[in-house]
Amino acid sequence: MQSKNLPVAGILGGGQLGRMLLQAAANYPVITHVLENDESAPAAHLCHRFTKGDIRNFDDVYAFGKGLDAITIEIENVNIEALEKLESEGVKVYPRPSVLRTIKSKILQKEYYSKYDIPSAPYHITNNAAEVTALKDFLPAVHKSAEGGYDGRGVEILKTEKDIENAFDGPSILEKMIPVHKEIAQIVAINDKGDTALYPPVEMVFDPYLNLLDYQVCPAEIETKTLWKVEAIALSVVRNFKSPGIYAVELLIDKDGNVLVNETAPRVHNSGHHTIEAHYSSQFDMLWRIILGYPLGNTAAIIPSIMVNILGAEGHSGDVVYQGLEDVMKIDNAFVHLYGKSQTKPGRKMGHVTVLSKEKQDMLHKANKIKRILLPTAQGH
């Protein structure tokens, strides 16, 4: 029987991030609620109370949040107006709706970096494809739709004038293409008192075809002075939000060691999944500490790690079957997380595997082996 005195916290969204948040919540005295349209979503069966509803709908979000002590998100695409009303009525929102309003729009996000002198790539705001044509001398550039893009969607690389036919015909950012040496993610936690904790930054390696995170290495191999820049810039991004929460700041390092902010996610993030096994306090544990008012956790790595995303195999859509699962589970220090999605499709995030080792070559070898043998395929293919 649930105690009436326990805090009640809600999560908007029931995907894999919600699932892993709920797995960490099991360690704390908290009642968990989830709002999600899909009753078979990865997080649906792990919460104390599931509510079917649309996280983008004002009435659904407001009704869901009214009886809660606190509410958080696992995706940015939520109804901000409802969260603002809930916040005004005393519900604690992590992060604050003002942050979500800034981050949800890539235009507002870039303007935020400019306002606070946070280094990021030069850019132009475009409202239609004709405006991109007029900026052809600015190429090569990356065209990002202002809202709704994620996991490679809503992003087009425009190298030459002929690529402009792929430009978005709506509000977007045209961002100068940076010759990237490394892509880094820096996770920052900040509590209600303004105390901060930094995780060791990770190096992200992307799938060039899907534009999705392929695998990542922690700690990132960067010079000490570059590490200081990464940490200082990530802290300035987060401090100026003036909101508790957990943030993943994605940064680009060029050949000259310059550090530029690419984007910020105001939530637990794919680049922090390795922290479940490889760090004393995982990103999911940390967010509960922040929401429930406990001290910030220890972000230090117990051991170096690599995390591999398990993506739906090409040419396979339908009821999922995991080929090679037994073989991967025989690998020493490989930790498999399947997200409980019943349907696979090409490029869909179906799970991840974290490999721990003091030897980087050993980790890379195992990561490549896992990518080769663990394949989410569809029944009957």
N, C-alpha and C positions, 0 to 999 in steps of 0.2 A: 504494500500500500504506500502511495506517495505522500510524503510529508507536505502539509500545507505551507510550511515555512521555507521550503526550498525556493531559490530563485528560479524563474521561468524564462528561458531564452529561446528565441526563434531564429531560424535560418531561412532566408529567401533563396530558394533553389534546392533541388534534391539530387544534383549530380555527384561526381566522384569527390569533389572538394567537400561537399556536405557530408558525404559518407565518412571521409577520413576525419572530419571535425567531430562527428558523432562517436567515432571509435575512441577519440581522445576524451570526449565528454564523459565517457563511462567511468573515468577516474575521479570525477568531481561530483559534489552534491549539487546537481542542477537538473531541472526538468526541461527536456528539449522538445520543441515543436518545429515542424518543417512545412513550408508552403511550396507546392509544386503541382503542375498540371498532370503529371504522369504518375499514376499510382504504382507503377513498377520501376520507378527511377532508382538509381543506386542507393540513395539515402533513405528511401521511403520506409523500410521496415526496421530501421535502427533507432528511430526517434520514439519518444513517449507518445507523441500525438502527431498524426499526419493530417494536413488539411489540403484538399484538392482545390487548386485555384491558380490564377495567372499572376505571376510576380510583377507583370507590367501594368496590371489593372489597379486603379486607385482603390476601388471599393474592396477588392480582395485583400490587398496589402493592409489597408487600414483596419478592416475587420479582424484580420489575422493578428495584427500587432497590438490591438487595444488592451488585451489582458496580460501583455508580457512585461517583464522587467527590463529586458534588453533584446535587441534584434541585430543580426549581422547578415552579411550577404555571401554568396559563393560565386556570383556573377554580377557584373556592373549593370546589366540591362534590366533594371528594376524601376518601379514607380517612385520617383524621388519626391513628388508632391505629397504622397501618402506618408513617406518617412519624415518629411518636414512637419507634417501635422502631428504625427506620433511624438516626435521629438519635443514639439511645443507643449505636449500634454504630459511630458515627464518620462517617456520611454527612452532609455539610453540606446542610441544607434551607433554601431561600430562598423565602418567609420561614419562620421557625421555626414548628413545629406549634402552639405555644402561641398564636401570633398568629391562625392559621387557626381555632383553636377559639373564640377570642373573636369573630372577625369573621363566622364562618359563621352564628352565631345573632344575629339582630337584637336579641334581649333582652340577651345578654351584651355586645353592642357598645354598646348604650345605657347599660348599667350601668358599662361601662369609662369612657365619657365622664363620667358622674356622679362616679365614683371619683376621677378626675384633674382635676375642675373644668374640664372642656372644655365650652364652651357648646354646647348642642344644644336642640332643641325640647322643651317639657314633654311627659311621656308617662305612660301607664299600661300595665302588663302585663295582658293578658287571656288567659284559657285557653279560653274558649268564647264563643259569640254572646250568651248570657244576660248575661255580665259586661259586654259592650259596651252592651247595652240599659240596664243600670244606670248607665252613664256617659254617658247621652244629653245631659246638661248640659255635657259636655266638648266636644261638637261645635261647629263643624266640625273634623274631624280626618282624619288619614290612617291607615288600618289596614294594617299590614304583617305578613304571615305571618313567623313567627320564622325559618323555614328554607326554602331552595329557590327563593325569588323572584329574578328578574332580568329586565332588559329589559321592565319594565312588568308582568310577571307577579308575583303574590303581593302586589299593592298595590291597595287600594280606597280611593277618596276618599268619605268619609261626611260630607256637608254638613248633612243634616237627619235627623231621626228615621226618616223613611221609607227612607233609604239603609241603615239598619242590617240590612236583609234581605240585603245584599251582604257583611256582615261575615264574617270567617273563624271557623270553629267549632273552633279549635285554638289552640295557643300563638302569641301575636301581640303586637305593639306597637300601641297606640293613641296616635298622636302628634298633638299640637296643630297645626292647620294654620297655617302662617306666611304672612303676606302678603309674597310674595317679590318683591323688586325685581330681583335678578339671581341666577342660579345659576352658581357658579364651581367649577372643578376646579383643584386645586393638586397637582402631582406632586412628590413628594419622594423623593430617592434617599439611601440610607444604607448605608455599607459596614461591613465587619467591625470596623474601628477606631472606628466611631461618627462618622466624617466625614459631613457632609450636603451635598446640592446641591439647590437649588430651581429648578424650571422656572418661567418666567413663567406666572402663572395664566391660564386661558382662560375665556371666557364661553360657557356652554352654552345652546343654544336647543332646546327639546324639541317634538316632535310631540304636540299636545294629545290626539290620538285614540289613538295607539299608546303614548303615554308613553315614547317612545324618543328618544334624542338625534337631532335632525334635522341641525343643523350647529353649529359652534362657531367662535369668533373668538379669535385670539391676536395681540397681548396683549388681555386683558380691559380694558375702559374703566372703571376704578374710581379713586377718589381715593387719593392717596398714603397717607393715614392708614388707609384701608380695606385697602389692599394690605398694610400692616404688620400689621394684625390678621389678615388671611388667612394670611400667612406664619407669624406667631407661633403661631396656633392649629394650623395644619397640622403645624408642627414639634413641638408638644407632643403631638399625636396619635401621631406616629411615634416620637418619642424614648421614650415610655412603653412601647412594645411591646418595647423592648430586643432588636431583631432587625434584621439587615441585610436589604435588599431594596429594592424600588421600590413606592411607595404612591401611589394617587390618592385624595386627600381631597376629597370633594364638599361644598361649603359653600353656604349660603343667605345672601344679604344682604337685609335688609329695608329699608323706605323710610327708616328712621332711621339706617342705616349699621351696625346690629348684624350681627355675623357669627356664624352657627351652623353646626355640623357636621351634615350630613345623613347621609352614610355614608362608609365608607372601603373601598377595594378594595386588597388586599395583593398587587398584581401590575401588570404592564403593563395599560393600560386604553384604552378607546375614546377618552377625552378627550386621549390623547397621541399619536394617530396622525400628526398634523401634524408632529411633531418629526422624522419621517424626512427630509423635504426642507427644513423651515423652521428647523431648529436644528443647531448644530455636532455635538452628540452626541444621537442619538435616544433615546427611552425604552428601546428594544430594545438598542441599543448599550450604554447605561448598565447595564442588568441584567447583560450579559455581563462588563462591567468589574468589577462587584461580585462575581459568582460566581467569576471567574477571578483575583481579587485585584489587578487593575490600578487605577491612579488613577481617581478619578471624572472623568467627561467634562465638557466645557463646555456648560452648559445654555442659554446665550444664544441668542436668536433671530437668525438671519441676516437675516430679513425677516419682516414680518407675514404672517399666513396665515389662511385659512378652510378648515375641513375639513367636507365634506358626506358624510353616510352615504348609501350607495346601498341602498335597501330594496326587497325584492320588491314588485312592483306589485299593487294590489288586484285580486282576482278571477283571479289567475294562480297556479296550482300545477302543477308538473311540470318537465320538462327545460328548463333556462333558455336563453333567447335574449336578448341585450343589444341593445335598440333604442337608436339614437342614439349608439353607442359611437364611431363614426368622427367624428361632429360634435363630440363632447366632446374628442376627441384633437387637434382642430384649434385648440382654445382655448389661447392663450398662457399659459404658466406654470400649467397645470392638470395635475396628476399623478394618473393613474388607477391604483388598486389593486383588482383583482378577486380574490376570495378562493378561486377554484377550486371553488366549490360547484356541483355538477351540477344540483341541484334547487332551484327557487325556490318560495317561498310568500309570501303577503301579510305584509309587515312584517319578513321575514327579512333580516338583514344580509348582503348579497351582495358589498359592496365599499365603498370610500370614494374620494373625490377631494379632493386638497388643492390649493388655489389660493393662489399667492403674489403679493403686490403691496404697494407702499407706499401705494396709494390704497385706503381702505376701501370707498368706493362702487364702485370697479372690482371689488373682490373680491365684494361683495354681489351685484352685477349678474351676475357670472359664476357665483356659487354658485346663484342662483335659476334661471339658464339651465340649469345642469347638472341640477338637481332636476327640471326640466320635461322635459328631452330624453333623459336616460339612464335607461331603464326596464328592469329585469329582468322580462321576460315569459316565458310558457311556450309551447313549441312547439305549433302546432296551434290556438292561441287566436285 
